[in-house]
Amino acid sequence: MQKYFLIMAAAATFMACQSNTSNTQTTTDSAADKMKEGVEQVKEGVEMKADTVGAYLKEQKEIAQAKLKEKRDELDAKIEELKKDGSKKSERARKRLEEARDDLNKTMEDVKNSTVEAWEETKKGMDKSLKKADSEWEEFKRDFKELFR
């Protein structure tokens, strides 16, 4: 009978150890699965954030390029008018407008190639180019009042 109790105790101990190992393994697997799931969620969040930033930058670039193109087109139209005039005064004005237009073209290229990190600096350059073009435009209008009657 003692042998029987000893065998039963050994079997119970063995079963308890097996059950405990199984629970520990299940708990470890569950924790690992939760960690893996959390990492995947963070990864998806980062990818969504990157997509959002990329979409925002693309939209900002398109808006900036539209503004620059509009100003450039205005300058191009006036440059063409000045070419027809042929006077020294119109030639000087045309050259200044062409410089402003070339500056806008360079800025358009900068906007096109800008990265997220450089966007703020690119916007400052764009604002400077637009102000310069506006200044040249205002001076042109003062010099050629007869065109704007």
Disulfide bonds with the S-S distance in Angstrom:
none
